[in-house]
Amino acid sequence: MALSLISKLLFLAIFIFLSTLITASGNDFSIVGYSPDDLSCIDKLINLFESWMDKHGKKYKSIEDKLLRFEIFKDNLKHIDERNKATSNYWLGLNEFADMSPDEFKKGYLGFKVDSMFHKKNDSPQEFMYKDFNTLPKSVDWRKKGAVTRIKNQGSCGSCWAFSTVAAVEGINQIVTGNLTELSEQELIDCDTTHNNGCNGGLMDYAFQFIVSNGGLHHEEEYPYLMEEGTCEENRDESELVTISGYQDVPANDGQSLLKALANQPVSVAIEASGRDFQFYSGGVFDGHCGNELDHGVAAVGYGSSKGLDYIIVKNSWGPKWGEKGFIRMKRNNGKAEGICGINKMASFPTKTI
C-alpha cells in the first residue's frame, strides 16, 4: 500500500516467483490458522497466504488484485497475532474473511438498521411477559434442547436481521409444537419490504410483525435462500405455514430481563459486530473491545459460565467455519447496562400459542 512503484513491481515479481514454487500441502494449521514461524519471513507469509487461499477456495481476477488482498491479509494477520498475545479469554483466527478490510467486511456482512420511524415497544405500557420468572437455571442451551437449527450463511447480503428473526421463530415453534423446522429467510428478504430493506438491512421487530400479518412463514426447503434479493413469491407452496402469535421487546439495557427471556426461548438480539476482533473471533469467551452502535442481528440461544466467566451463547449467520462452529460465547455481567457490544439494548422475541 505504502510501497513505491519500483518496490511494488519488485515485490510483485518476487510474489509471482514464490507463488509458483510454494504449495500448501505441507502446512499444518493450528487452531488459529497460523504459527509464529509463519511470520518470520516473506516467503513463509506467502506460503501461509497460498495455503489459506486453497483452504477457503479463494481466487482473484488478476495478480494485482491478489497482491492487494495479500497486503490486507498481512495487516489482518498482524492484528490477529497481536490480539492473541494480549488476550487470554478468547482467541482470533485466520478465517475466510482474512482478505477483507474492516470497511469491506462491515459493508458486506452486517445489516441491522433502525430507521427514524421506529419506536420501541418498551416505551409502551405492554408488560414484559417474563418479568415474574425469578428462578433462573444456572445455565441454558437451546441447542441441547433441540430448538436450534443448523448454522446458516447469509453471505455478502446484509440480511442478518432475517436470520436473527428466523432463528427465534424456529426456536419458539419447536418449544410449542415439538417440531424443529428450518424456515425461510429469503421470504422475509423478498416480501417484507414495507420497512425492511432486504440485503440492505432491516429490523427484527418489523420482521416479526410481517410474519404475524402475513399468516406465517414458509419452510426453508420451499423458499430457499439465494444470498441476494429476489421476487416475492408468498404463494409458491400451499403447505402449512409456521405461525407466531405476536412478539415482545425485552426491557432495554436490562441484562437480567434478557436472561429471563432466554431461559424460556431463543431471543433475537442486536449487537455491534464491526470490530476486527469480532470479524476474526475463533473461540473462547469474547470480552474484546466493541461499542454499542448496533449493526448486526443475531440470536441468543443460551447462557452459562466457564472458568469464572459468565457468557451468552449467540448463533451467528456467517457459516459454520466462523467462531465456535458458527457460534460465539459473549461475556455477560461486564458492568455496563447495555452489555457487551450492546447486546442488552434491543432484544426481542416472538410469542406463540398452540
PyMOL commands that set and color helices and strands:
alter all, ss='L'
color gray80, all
select helices_A, chain A and resi 5-21+36-39+42-56+63-86+102-109+121-123+160-177+185-191+204-214+255-262+276-279+340-342
alter helices_A, ss='H'
color red, helices_A
select strands_A, chain A and resi 90-92+140-141+246-249+267-271+281-286+296-306+309-315+327-331+348-351
alter strands_A, ss='S'
color yellow, strands_A
deselect
rebuild
show_as cartoon
